[in-house]
Amino acid sequence: MLFPASITLLLLAALLTPLAVRVFRTAAGWMLALLPVGLFAAFLTHSGAVANGGAVTWIRPWAPSLDLTLAFRLDGLSLLFALLITGIGALIIVYAGGYVDDARKRGRLLSFLFLFMAAMLGVVLADNLLLLFVFWEMTSIASFLLIGFYNEKEEARRSALQALLVTGLGGLALLAGFILLASIGGTSSISALLAGDHVAGNADLYVPTLLLILLGAFTKSAQVPFHFWLPGAMAAPAPVSAYLHSATMVKAGVYLLARLTPVLGGTVEWHYLLTLAGGATMVVGALLAGPQTDLKRLLAYSTVSALGMLVMLLGIGTELAVKAAMVFLVVHSLYKGALFMVAGAVDKATGMRDVRVLRGLQRLMPMTAVAAMLAALSMTGFPPLLGFIGKELMYEAKMQAPAASDFLLVAGVLANAVNIAVALITGIWPFTGTRAQAPEGSIRSGPALWVGALILGLGGLLLGLFPSLMGNVLIEPAARSVRAEQVDVSLALWHGINPVFLLSVLTVILGVLLFRLRGHMRRFAEWLQVPAVLLPAKLYDRFVDALPATAARLIAYVQTGYLRSYLFVILSAFVLLAVATVFPLREWPAVSATGTLPPAAVVVVLLIGTATVAVIASQTRLVAVTAIGLVGLGIALLYAMYSAPDLAITQILVETLTVVILLFVIRQLPHFKLLSSKKTQLRDAVIALLSGATMTLFALKAADMQLEHAISSFFGENSLVEAYGRNVVNVILVDFRAMDTLGEVTVLAVAAIGVYAMMKMRNGKKEEAR
């Protein structure tokens, strides 16, 4: 019950937060943070249940016939993410409460954060592919609201739309991949798929399924070439950056890849696609971080690099690589969340984020400085912080990679060196120096702006000193969920002097050197510029800019405004699809007549045929309308002859009303004349005959087929007993198919309202003309 209750409580909090802000005022962040703190404690109590590979589930049927259930599942992997979401989320709620001064904006920001927290919890707890997709799209919508929080700024609106479009398009691909995966596995239940003995890897549709799911995961987790939306999202407030774009949303793609590793992993395609994409993202993110001077953009590009490392480790797929990925997941969430909070606090205190100007802030912000330095040291992999353990595990995993280990190792060392330089620039440099006074117009930051960053920084230190606190309780169950087998995790701070330790020392030396040469790095990056037209962000801009003109041309071609064009397209598609798909798949035996038509029926059929020809050949509207009425009257007579008086009466009423309406409006229509050429008339005649022939074949085949048991006897037996009606047709319309009838009545009512509105508009124009 915890799982749906936690999501429901967060959604309720999103609704009630503006009221809570008015009640608690500046203390709202502290009070509202009690909810995620309570959820963190509740999830932590389940650590024993998942410690040995177990799982806690909650299932309620939704639409069983469609294999849809409200199913939630907590295992080692989802527990790790749930603790990060709620734990860091609680600190972010406190931070956001102190970051925004305006009460209305504070309530709106906290409300959006709770909405996102609920969506992200749903992603990691969902045990059904389609349910996971619903929450996946909720994260995109919530992030759109959060990135565009400062909606009065064009940059914020543009960045929010960019993130929504990129992740939304990936979401559509993900939905298609989920549908294919459910088709391959025979179920949309994630638990059932995980227990399916790797059925997906041997399926014919494995490659398209894999590509579609990877597209969804790569767009969400900002993998190359979709990485550009993440730095653009830095237009959001600092609490959003600290939460969504370092600890949660961008990790959703990583979670999905880890979750589906037992189903889709273990293949050559999986290994090379993830390793290549992750390695490229790791390097590109590091290279793009080098020339940046804005605190948040530096951190954003280093986040891109870190996400690439995580995907690459999952692509390597060995037991050691998975353990390294789970440890680095925690490491990155702790130090990056803290550094983003620090960047926001610095921006709020000084009004700037340019690292070339910021210096000596330790006197203005002593507690923030301590938090920043702890987080930066963890990011550099400096002992005894948790980052040191994570970096050594990653190097060891790359050294034991089944393929291209040397390349991965060299690329990893270079990327980590750049990230060390970024850590020194963002977490150490702004707070050191001899500046005696605070910048002009600066403000003092309250506890809400530094307590969260300090807790995360101290968390990295504590877990580094006592790694067993995390290894057996969190990392081992999570790695076991990813590997779908027994995994032993024993984390230690010191393993002696070995090649991995020497690589760590080399990385730190290179990082410090790059930090010292950061000015030359920026100038080199400016010199080594890629042509703008080749950059993914520029390609995205060109694509978006071209959309309106492309849409206008497409609409002008498709939406001609002529009903005959639409009918031609619809009927042509119907005939082609029938010929291409339906006819070849079924036997079409000759239908022999079981009897002869009565003379009266023959006369009626001839009447209908004659009237149809008259409609086509008529030179005046009056003749055409009369002939159409005769066609309808003939059909009504056929209904009456074959024991369907209700249909006959309805047909007569409809045809009479139609003829009367046409006669009323005939005077308002343009002059009657033939506008189609002989060629067009011939084309229309051919498609009309083909459509009629196709429908005739369908009707004959339908009469010859019995796919299900006849239901006519059911209605005859139950109309009087259950619906108290002797007229079976009326009972079907009013009781057994009441919703269908209600829909038809609604359509007629809407059409009548539309006609009435058009008549009122016409009368209004006439009065204006007078």
DOLUMSE-407485 format. One line per 2 residues: number of its first residue (from 1); for each residue x, y, z of C-alpha. Coordinates in Angstrom, 2 decimals, decimal comma. Each point is the difference from the previous one (the first is absolute). Layout:
BEGIN
NUM) X/Y/Z  ...
% end
This chain:
BEGIN
1) 0,00/0,00/0,00  3,01/2,28/0,48
3) 0,60/0,37/-3,72  -3,33/1,42/-1,27
5) -0,40/1,87/3,30  3,37/1,74/-0,38
7) -0,80/1,16/-3,52  -3,50/1,10/1,03
9) 1,36/1,97/2,97  2,51/1,80/-2,21
11) -2,72/0,88/-2,51  -2,18/1,32/2,80
13) 2,98/2,00/1,28  0,38/1,51/-3,46
15) -3,63/1,17/0,18  0,14/1,31/3,58
17) 3,48/1,54/-0,03  -1,16/3,55/-0,96
19) -2,33/-0,05/3,01  2,79/-1,32/2,25
21) 2,30/2,81/-1,15  -2,61/2,58/0,99
23) -0,34/-1,64/3,41  3,65/-0,69/0,86
25) 1,52/2,88/-2,01  3,82/-0,16/0,00
27) -0,02/-3,25/2,00  -2,04/-1,79/-2,67
29) 3,02/-1,77/-1,46  1,01/-1,44/3,36
31) -3,53/-1,17/0,79  -0,74/-1,46/-3,42
33) 3,31/-1,89/-0,01  -1,39/-2,22/2,76
35) -2,02/-1,91/-2,62  2,98/-1,21/-2,11
37) 1,96/-0,59/3,21  -2,78/-2,29/1,21
39) -0,10/-1,79/-3,36  3,80/-0,41/0,12
41) -0,29/-1,66/3,40  -2,88/-2,18/-1,18
43) 1,94/-1,23/-3,03  3,08/-0,59/2,13
45) -1,98/-2,39/2,21  -0,40/-2,27/-3,05
47) 3,76/-0,38/-0,46  -0,04/-3,29/1,90
49) -2,73/-1,42/-2,26  2,05/0,61/-3,16
51) 3,44/-0,72/1,48  0,12/-3,60/-1,23
53) -1,53/0,48/-3,41  -3,57/0,29/1,23
55) -2,61/2,48/-1,16  -3,11/1,64/1,42
57) -2,94/0,25/-2,42  -3,43/1,62/-0,12
59) -2,38/-1,00/-2,82  -3,55/1,03/-0,84
61) -1,81/-0,97/-3,24  -0,68/2,90/-2,34
63) -1,00/-1,44/-3,38  0,90/-3,71/0,22
65) -1,21/-0,74/-3,53  2,65/2,42/-1,28
67) 2,66/-1,25/2,42  -0,08/3,33/1,84
69) 0,49/0,05/3,75  0,84/2,58/2,63
71) 3,13/-1,84/1,06  2,85/1,37/2,12
73) 3,14/-1,82/1,02  2,85/0,86/2,36
75) 3,25/-1,91/-0,44  3,63/0,95/0,50
77) 0,23/2,26/-3,05  -3,27/1,85/0,56
79) 0,80/0,37/3,74  3,30/1,71/-0,81
81) -1,72/2,46/-2,32  -2,95/0,52/2,36
83) 2,38/0,97/2,81  1,84/2,44/-2,26
85) -3,29/1,51/-1,20  -1,48/0,50/3,45
87) 3,22/0,70/1,91  1,44/2,59/-2,34
89) -3,55/1,16/-0,71  -0,49/0,93/3,67
91) 3,18/2,11/-0,06  -1,09/1,65/-3,25
93) -3,40/0,92/1,49  1,78/1,75/2,90
95) 2,40/1,68/-2,43  -2,78/1,15/-2,35
97) -1,96/1,41/2,95  2,91/2,30/0,82
99) 1,08/0,67/-3,57  -3,18/1,70/-1,27
101) -0,97/3,20/1,81  -3,38/0,65/-1,58
103) -2,69/-2,04/1,80  -2,08/-0,71/-3,12
105) 3,02/-1,15/-1,99  1,21/-2,05/2,96
107) -3,31/-1,85/0,16  0,01/-0,63/-3,72
109) 3,59/-1,29/-0,01  -0,57/-2,35/2,94
111) -3,22/-1,25/-1,57  1,78/-0,85/-3,26
113) 2,81/-1,71/1,93  -2,48/-2,25/1,82
115) -1,67/-0,82/-3,31  3,34/-1,01/-1,46
117) 0,91/-2,00/3,10  -3,23/-2,00/-0,32
119) 0,62/-0,64/-3,71  3,58/-1,11/0,59
121) -1,03/-2,35/2,80  -2,59/-1,46/-2,35
123) 2,69/-0,67/-2,62  2,25/-1,97/2,35
125) -2,82/-1,87/1,77  -2,22/-0,89/-2,99
127) -0,13/-3,71/-0,81  -1,88/0,36/-3,27
129) 1,50/1,38/-3,19  -2,97/2,19/-0,88
131) -0,33/1,28/3,56  3,70/0,83/-0,04
133) -0,53/1,89/-3,25  -2,81/2,07/1,54
135) 2,28/1,13/2,83  2,87/0,44/-2,48
137) -2,04/2,56/-1,91  -1,06/1,63/3,27
139) 3,67/0,71/0,71  0,30/1,72/-3,37
141) -3,04/2,17/0,67  1,11/0,85/3,54
143) 3,52/0,85/-1,20  -1,52/2,24/-2,69
145) -1,78/1,95/2,74  3,13/0,16/2,14
147) 2,47/0,98/-2,72  -2,41/2,69/-1,20
149) -0,65/1,21/3,55  1,22/3,49/-0,87
151) -2,52/0,13/-2,83  0,44/3,74/-0,45
153) 3,46/-0,71/-1,45  0,29/-1,10/-3,61
155) 3,00/-2,21/0,77  -1,98/-1,95/2,61
157) -2,95/-0,53/-2,34  2,27/-1,10/-2,81
159) 1,99/-2,40/2,21  -3,17/-1,51/1,45
161) -1,43/-0,61/-3,47  3,30/-1,45/-1,17
163) 0,15/-2,47/2,88  -3,65/-0,96/-0,52
165) 0,39/-0,58/-3,73  3,21/-2,01/0,26
167) -1,13/-2,21/2,88  -3,56/-0,14/-1,36
169) 1,14/-1,34/-3,37  2,14/-2,51/1,83
171) -3,06/-0,92/2,05  -1,97/-0,84/-3,14
173) 2,81/-2,30/-1,13  0,06/-1,53/3,47
175) -3,73/-0,75/-0,16  0,47/-1,81/-3,31
177) 2,91/-1,93/1,49  -2,07/-0,97/3,03
179) -2,79/-1,27/-2,24  2,46/-2,13/-1,98
181) 1,60/-1,27/3,20  -3,40/-0,95/1,42
183) -0,76/-1,79/-3,27  3,28/-1,91/0,16
185) -0,39/-0,98/3,64  -3,73/-0,58/-0,15
187) -0,63/2,36/2,92  0,47/3,61/1,07
189) 0,89/-1,01/3,55  3,60/0,92/0,74
191) 0,30/-2,74/2,64  -1,18/-2,59/-2,51
193) 2,41/1,29/-2,63  2,90/-0,14/2,45
195) -0,86/-3,63/0,69  -0,20/-0,85/-3,70
197) 3,48/-1,50/-0,45  1,28/2,75/-2,30
199) -2,66/-0,67/-2,62  0,42/3,39/-1,68
201) 3,56/-0,53/-1,20  -1,01/-2,89/-2,25
203) -3,09/1,63/-1,49  -0,27/1,17/-3,60
205) -1,11/3,46/1,16  2,81/0,34/2,53
207) 2,03/2,60/-1,92  -2,86/2,45/-0,72
209) -1,24/-0,48/3,57  3,44/0,75/1,38
211) 0,52/3,05/-2,22  -3,36/1,52/0,94
213) 0,52/-0,51/3,73  3,55/1,34/-0,19
215) -1,27/3,07/-1,83  -2,38/0,71/2,86
217) 2,67/-0,57/2,63  2,68/1,99/-1,83
219) -2,19/3,06/-0,47  -0,98/0,03/3,68
221) 3,56/-0,52/1,23  1,54/2,51/-2,43
223) 2,20/-2,38/-1,97  1,73/1,21/-3,16
225) -1,45/1,37/-2,28  -2,91/0,93/2,30
227) 2,23/1,52/2,68  -0,63/3,63/-0,92
229) -3,33/0,33/1,83  1,59/-0,51/3,42
231) 2,29/3,07/0,05  -2,87/2,01/-1,47
233) -2,13/-1,03/2,98  2,27/2,06/2,25
235) -2,47/2,83/-0,60  -1,98/-1,63/2,81
237) 0,41/1,09/3,64  2,87/-1,58/1,92
239) -2,26/-2,39/2,01  -1,25/-1,44/-3,28
241) 3,52/-0,49/-1,32  1,11/-1,57/3,27
243) -2,88/-2,48/-0,01  -1,07/-0,79/-3,56
245) 3,23/0,33/-1,89  2,45/-1,60/2,35
247) -1,80/-2,51/2,21  -3,33/-1,05/-1,52
249) -1,40/0,78/-3,45  3,19/-0,51/-1,97
251) 0,52/-3,23/1,93  -3,38/-1,33/-1,23
253) 1,58/-1,26/-3,21  2,79/-1,65/1,99
255) -2,62/-1,64/2,23  -1,87/-1,31/-3,03
257) 3,15/-1,50/-1,51  0,93/-1,58/3,32
259) -3,53/-1,34/0,50  -0,17/-1,62/-3,45
261) 3,56/-1,35/0,01  -1,16/-3,55/0,86
263) -2,52/0,15/-2,87  1,87/1,84/-2,75
265) 3,62/-0,24/1,12  2,64/-2,62/-0,60
267) 0,04/0,41/-3,78  2,61/1,41/-2,33
269) -2,37/2,78/-1,06  -0,63/1,03/3,60
271) 3,69/0,03/0,86  1,19/2,05/-2,96
273) -2,88/2,46/-0,16  0,14/0,89/3,70
275) 3,77/0,01/0,21  0,36/2,17/-3,10
277) -2,73/2,46/0,97  1,14/0,19/3,61
279) 3,66/0,40/-0,91  -0,75/2,72/-2,56
281) -2,19/1,86/2,48  2,64/-0,28/2,71
283) 2,66/1,56/-2,22  -2,22/2,61/-1,67
285) -1,40/1,18/3,32  3,48/0,41/1,43
287) 1,28/1,89/-3,07  -2,98/2,36/0,00
289) 0,39/0,67/3,72  3,56/1,26/-0,39
291) -0,66/3,44/-1,57  -3,04/0,89/2,16
293) 0,16/2,87/2,48  -3,52/-0,17/1,47
295) -0,26/-2,07/3,20  -3,19/-1,80/-0,99
297) 1,05/-0,70/-3,59  3,31/-1,43/1,22
299) -1,91/-2,35/2,26  -2,53/-0,80/-2,74
301) 2,60/-1,16/-2,52  1,82/-2,01/2,66
303) -3,38/-1,63/0,74  -0,25/-0,96/-3,67
305) 3,43/-1,63/0,31  -1,01/-1,84/3,17
307) -3,17/-1,33/-1,64  2,14/-1,32/-2,83
309) 2,15/-1,84/2,55  -3,06/-1,66/1,51
311) -1,36/-1,13/-3,38  3,43/-1,25/-1,04
313) 0,31/-2,09/3,18  -3,41/-1,57/-0,63
315) 1,13/-0,71/-3,54  3,13/-1,78/1,23
317) -2,40/-2,06/2,06  2,46/-2,00/2,13
319) -0,71/-0,55/3,68  2,69/2,48/0,96
321) -1,30/2,58/-2,49  -3,52/-0,24/1,42
323) 1,30/0,41/3,55  2,03/3,02/-1,11
325) -3,07/1,49/-1,71  -2,13/-0,35/3,15
327) 2,69/1,57/2,19  0,66/2,84/-2,43
329) -3,76/0,60/-0,22  -0,01/0,86/3,70
331) 3,30/1,86/-0,16  -1,12/2,25/-2,82
333) -3,39/0,71/1,54  1,61/1,13/3,25
335) 2,74/2,25/-1,31  -1,86/1,41/-2,99
337) -3,14/0,79/2,00  2,16/1,80/2,55
339) 1,95/1,97/-2,62  -3,17/1,15/-1,77
341) -1,36/1,22/3,34  3,26/1,80/0,56
343) -0,18/1,61/-3,44  -3,51/1,25/0,77
345) 1,03/1,35/3,38  2,97/1,80/-1,55
347) -2,21/1,48/-2,72  -2,53/1,19/2,57
349) 2,67/1,47/2,27  2,09/1,73/-2,65
351) -2,29/0,39/-3,00  2,51/-1,72/-2,30
353) 1,25/-3,44/-1,02  3,13/0,90/-1,99
355) 2,92/-2,01/1,43  2,46/2,54/-1,41
357) -1,30/2,61/2,43  -1,09/-1,95/3,08
359) 2,67/-0,19/2,70  0,34/0,02/3,78
361) -3,56/-1,01/0,80  0,95/-2,08/3,03
363) -0,40/3,10/2,20  -3,44/0,79/-1,37
365) -1,22/-3,62/-0,04  2,07/-2,15/2,37
367) -2,42/-2,95/0,27  -0,62/0,01/-3,74
369) 3,76/-0,01/-0,52  0,40/-3,12/2,17
371) -2,77/-1,78/-1,91  1,49/1,01/-3,35
373) 3,48/-1,21/0,89  -1,27/-3,37/1,27
375) -2,04/-0,51/-3,17  2,88/1,11/-2,23
377) 2,43/-2,37/1,70  -2,45/-2,87/-0,50
379) -0,32/0,96/-3,66  3,79/-0,09/-0,37
381) 0,11/-3,46/1,56  2,11/1,15/2,92
383) 0,24/-2,36/2,98  -1,65/-0,56/2,42
385) -3,18/1,10/-1,80  -2,37/-2,37/-1,76
387) 1,05/1,38/-3,39  3,40/-1,66/0,46
389) -1,61/-3,44/0,31  -2,25/0,65/-2,99
391) 2,87/1,12/-2,21  2,14/-3,03/0,84
393) -2,88/-2,36/-0,71  -0,59/1,65/-3,38
395) 3,66/-0,30/-0,97  0,09/-3,65/1,05
397) -3,18/-0,71/-1,99  1,43/1,64/-3,12
399) 3,23/-1,95/0,33  -2,01/-3,24/0,05
401) -2,35/0,98/-2,84  -0,49/-2,87/-2,49
403) 0,86/2,24/-2,98  1,88/3,27/-0,67
405) 1,13/0,24/3,61  3,06/2,12/-0,84
407) -2,06/2,55/-1,91  -2,61/0,20/2,74
409) 2,69/0,42/2,62  1,79/2,83/-1,81
411) -3,27/1,77/-0,76  -1,07/-0,42/3,62
413) 3,23/1,47/1,34  -0,28/3,07/-2,26
415) -3,67/0,54/0,81  0,61/-0,37/3,73
417) 2,92/2,42/-0,19  -2,25/2,63/-1,55
419) -2,65/-0,65/2,64  2,60/0,46/2,73
421) 0,86/3,37/-1,52  -3,72/0,85/-0,03
423) -0,27/-1,01/3,68  2,88/2,29/0,92
425) -1,42/2,88/-2,04  -3,53/-0,27/1,42
427) 0,54/-1,25/3,55  3,40/1,34/1,09
429) 1,01/3,04/-2,06  -2,97/2,32/0,76
431) 0,46/-0,44/3,75  3,76/0,45/0,26
433) 2,01/3,17/-0,40  0,55/3,15/2,00
435) -3,03/2,12/-0,84  -0,67/1,87/3,21
437) -3,52/1,22/-0,69  -3,11/-1,53/-1,43
439) -1,08/1,08/-3,49  -2,04/3,16/-0,09
441) -3,71/-0,60/0,57  0,53/-3,52/1,30
443) -2,29/-1,70/2,52  0,59/-2,52/2,71
445) -1,31/-3,48/-0,68  -2,21/-1,64/2,61
447) 0,27/-3,61/1,22  -2,47/-1,23/-2,62
449) 2,52/0,84/-2,72  2,93/-1,90/1,47
451) -1,33/-2,77/2,25  -0,96/-2,29/-2,89
453) 3,35/0,37/-1,76  1,84/-0,56/3,27
455) -1,96/-3,19/0,75  0,77/-1,36/-3,46
457) 3,68/0,92/0,36  0,22/-1,61/3,43
459) -1,86/-3,00/-1,38  2,75/-0,53/-2,56
461) 2,59/0,20/2,78  -1,86/-2,33/2,37
463) -0,68/-2,64/-2,66  3,61/0,23/-1,11
465) 1,25/-0,68/3,53  -2,57/-2,75/0,60
467) -0,86/-1,40/-3,44  -1,48/-3,18/1,48
469) -2,98/2,11/1,15  -0,99/0,25/-3,65
471) 1,60/-3,02/-1,63  -1,99/-2,83/1,56
473) -3,27/1,89/0,50  -0,36/1,85/-3,32
475) 2,67/-0,78/-2,60  -0,10/-3,80/0,25
477) -3,81/-0,33/-0,39  0,00/2,56/-2,82
479) 2,80/-1,79/-1,88  -1,79/-3,31/0,53
481) -3,15/1,45/-1,58  1,95/1,20/-3,03
483) 1,97/-3,20/-0,46  -2,93/-2,31/0,91
485) 2,44/-2,20/1,89  1,88/-0,18/3,27
487) 2,45/2,88/0,39  2,35/0,54/2,93
489) 1,01/3,57/0,77  2,78/0,84/2,42
491) 0,95/3,67/-0,07  3,21/1,20/1,61
493) 1,79/3,33/0,01  3,52/-1,34/-0,39
495) 1,17/-2,87/-2,21  3,68/0,75/0,09
497) 2,24/1,43/-2,68  -0,97/-1,65/-3,27
499) -0,51/1,00/-3,66  -3,46/1,36/0,78
501) 1,34/2,22/2,77  2,79/1,24/-2,25
503) -2,57/0,89/-2,66  -1,92/1,97/2,63
505) 3,13/1,93/0,92  0,75/0,66/-3,68
507) -3,55/1,26/-0,52  0,28/2,43/2,91
509) 3,32/1,32/-1,31  -1,47/0,50/-3,49
511) -3,09/1,64/1,48  2,05/2,46/2,05
513) 2,10/0,75/-3,08  -3,11/0,69/-2,08
515) -1,29/2,23/2,78  3,22/2,00/-0,09
517) -0,26/0,23/-3,80  -3,74/0,79/-0,08
519) 0,57/3,27/-1,86  1,89/-1,82/-2,74
521) -2,77/-2,64/-0,04  -2,61/2,68/-0,74
523) 2,08/1,52/-2,77  0,66/-3,43/-1,49
525) -3,72/-0,79/0,06  -0,75/3,27/-1,77
527) 2,60/-0,83/-2,64  -1,31/-3,57/-0,38
529) -3,52/0,99/-0,90  -2,22/-2,41/-1,87
531) -2,04/1,57/-2,83  -3,28/1,15/1,51
533) -2,10/-1,89/-2,55  1,41/-3,29/1,28
535) -0,84/0,59/3,67  -3,07/-1,88/1,27
537) -1,38/3,13/1,66  0,20/1,92/-3,29
539) -1,56/-2,88/-1,90  -2,84/0,00/2,53
541) -0,48/3,76/-0,47  -0,09/-0,37/-3,77
543) -2,51/-2,84/0,32  -2,30/1,98/2,30
545) 0,27/3,15/-2,14  -0,93/-1,98/-3,12
547) -3,05/-1,62/1,59  -2,55/2,81/-0,60
549) 0,82/0,36/-3,70  0,09/-3,78/-0,49
551) -3,31/-0,39/1,80  -1,56/2,77/-2,11
553) 1,07/-1,70/-3,24  -1,22/-3,37/1,20
555) -3,36/1,39/1,10  -0,42/1,85/-3,28
557) 0,55/-3,28/-1,84  -2,12/-2,24/2,23
559) -2,74/2,37/1,21  -1,38/1,16/-3,33
561) -3,39/1,02/1,37  -1,88/-2,22/-2,48
563) -2,04/-2,92/1,30  0,50/-1,94/-3,24
565) 3,78/0,02/0,55  -0,34/-1,38/3,51
567) -2,42/-2,70/-1,15  2,33/-0,96/-2,83
569) 2,95/-0,43/2,39  -2,04/-1,94/2,57
571) -1,59/-2,35/-2,54  3,27/-0,55/-1,88
573) 1,81/-0,88/3,23  -2,85/-2,33/0,95
575) 0,15/-1,88/-3,29  3,81/-0,21/-0,04
577) 0,20/-1,24/3,58  -2,72/-2,58/-0,66
579) 1,78/-1,26/-3,11  3,42/-0,03/1,66
581) -0,89/-1,53/3,36  -3,47/-1,46/0,39
583) -0,63/-1,72/-3,31  3,28/-1,98/-0,22
585) -0,37/-1,31/3,56  -3,47/-1,48/-0,29
587) -1,72/-2,47/-2,28  -2,75/1,53/-2,06
589) -2,19/-2,88/-1,23  -2,65/0,67/-2,55
591) -3,27/0,88/1,67  -2,86/-1,97/-1,51
593) -3,53/1,35/0,14  -2,20/-1,89/2,44
595) -3,18/1,22/-1,63  -1,45/2,43/-2,46
597) -1,03/3,57/0,75  -3,73/0,63/0,13
599) -1,34/2,08/-2,90  -0,69/2,97/2,30
601) 3,61/0,01/1,19  1,26/-0,12/-3,60
603) -2,14/3,04/-0,80  1,36/1,87/3,02
605) 3,61/-0,83/-0,92  -0,60/1,26/-3,54
607) -1,54/3,16/1,47  3,07/0,60/2,17
609) 2,34/-0,56/-2,95  -1,99/2,33/-2,26
611) -0,13/2,69/2,68  3,77/-0,29/0,52
613) 0,64/0,53/-3,71  -2,40/2,95/0,08
615) 1,99/1,61/2,83  3,19/-0,24/-2,06
617) -1,52/1,13/-3,29  -2,30/2,74/1,32
619) 0,47/3,54/-1,27  -1,97/1,71/2,76
621) 0,09/-0,19/3,78  -3,72/-0,66/0,25
623) 0,32/-3,21/-2,05  3,10/-1,06/1,99
625) -1,74/0,55/3,34  -3,08/-1,87/-1,13
627) 2,10/-2,90/-1,27  1,93/-0,18/3,31
629) -3,34/-0,19/1,80  -1,06/-2,88/-2,24
631) 3,21/-1,87/0,86  -0,74/0,35/3,70
633) -3,65/-0,98/-0,51  1,05/-3,14/-1,88
635) 2,32/-1,05/2,84  -2,84/0,57/2,48
637) -2,22/-2,29/-2,10  2,66/-2,71/0,07
639) 0,17/0,28/3,80  -3,75/-0,41/0,20
641) 0,00/-3,02/-2,33  2,64/-1,78/2,11
643) -1,74/0,45/3,38  1,75/3,15/1,25
645) -2,89/2,46/0,42  1,84/2,09/2,59
647) 2,88/0,59/-2,38  -2,43/0,73/-2,83
649) -1,84/2,64/2,03  3,28/1,58/1,10
651) 1,28/0,03/-3,57  -3,19/1,68/-1,26
653) 0,17/2,67/2,69  3,67/0,71/-0,67
655) -0,41/0,15/-3,77  -3,08/2,22/0,25
657) 1,78/2,40/2,34  3,09/0,02/-2,23
659) -2,00/0,82/-3,15  -1,92/2,75/1,78
661) 3,20/1,59/1,34  1,64/-0,17/-3,42
663) -3,04/1,65/-1,59  0,14/2,78/2,58
665) 3,67/0,79/-0,60  0,09/-0,64/-3,72
667) -0,74/3,64/-0,76  3,06/1,12/1,98
669) 2,46/-2,19/-1,89  2,13/1,21/-2,93
671) -1,14/-0,57/-3,56  -0,12/-3,69/-0,89
673) 2,70/-0,91/-2,49  2,53/-2,71/-0,75
675) 3,50/0,88/1,25  1,82/-3,32/-0,46
677) 1,79/-0,92/-3,21  -0,70/-3,22/-1,89
679) 3,22/-1,46/1,38  -1,01/0,81/3,58
681) -3,48/-1,42/-0,56  1,49/-3,22/-1,36
683) 2,36/-0,25/3,00  -2,87/0,56/2,42
685) -2,13/-2,58/-1,78  2,77/-2,60/0,24
687) 0,60/0,56/3,73  -3,75/0,03/0,65
689) -0,48/-3,34/-1,76  3,02/-1,52/1,74
691) -1,23/1,20/3,39  -3,45/-1,39/-0,65
693) 1,41/-3,31/-1,17  2,23/-0,24/3,06
695) -2,88/0,70/2,38  -2,13/-2,55/-1,86
697) 2,69/-2,64/0,44  0,30/0,85/3,69
699) -3,79/-0,25/0,42  -0,14/-3,38/-1,77
701) 2,92/-1,32/2,00  -1,48/1,29/3,26
703) -3,19/-1,91/-0,74  2,08/-3,12/-0,64
705) 2,15/0,29/3,17  -0,81/-0,62/3,65
707) 2,90/1,24/2,13  -1,93/-0,17/3,27
709) -3,15/-1,65/1,27  -3,19/1,70/-1,16
711) -1,28/2,53/2,51  -3,46/0,46/-1,45
713) -1,36/-2,77/2,21  1,45/1,71/3,07
715) -1,83/3,24/-0,73  -3,22/-1,82/-0,76
717) 0,16/-1,94/3,24  1,02/2,88/2,28
719) -1,72/3,10/-1,38  -3,24/-0,58/1,87
721) 1,54/-1,69/3,05  2,79/2,50/0,73
723) -1,08/3,20/-1,78  -3,80/-0,45/0,16
725) -0,44/0,79/-3,67  -1,65/-2,02/-2,76
727) 1,51/2,01/-2,88  3,45/-1,59/-0,22
729) 1,49/2,74/-2,19  -1,09/2,74/2,37
731) 1,33/-1,92/2,98  3,38/-0,45/-1,67
733) 0,27/3,71/-0,76  -1,22/1,24/3,37
735) 1,36/-2,62/2,43  2,56/-2,44/-1,38
737) 1,77/2,61/-2,14  -1,03/3,08/1,94
739) 3,49/1,56/0,00  0,26/-0,43/-3,76
741) -3,37/1,69/-0,46  0,99/2,76/2,40
743) 3,11/0,63/-2,09  -2,04/0,23/-3,20
745) -2,47/2,39/1,63  2,88/2,11/1,26
747) 1,46/0,22/-3,50  -3,36/1,12/-1,38
749) -0,38/2,55/2,79  3,45/1,45/-0,65
751) -0,73/0,18/-3,74  -3,31/1,74/0,69
753) 1,70/2,55/2,22  2,56/0,62/-2,72
755) -2,72/0,51/-2,64  -1,89/2,33/2,31
757) 3,16/2,03/0,66  0,69/0,32/-3,74
759) -3,58/1,15/-0,62  0,32/2,62/2,74
761) 3,25/1,24/-1,50  -1,63/0,29/-3,43
763) -2,96/1,91/1,41  2,35/2,29/1,87
765) 1,89/0,82/-3,19  -3,26/0,77/-1,77
767) -1,02/2,41/2,75  3,39/1,73/-0,18
769) -0,37/0,36/-3,77  -3,35/1,73/0,50
% end
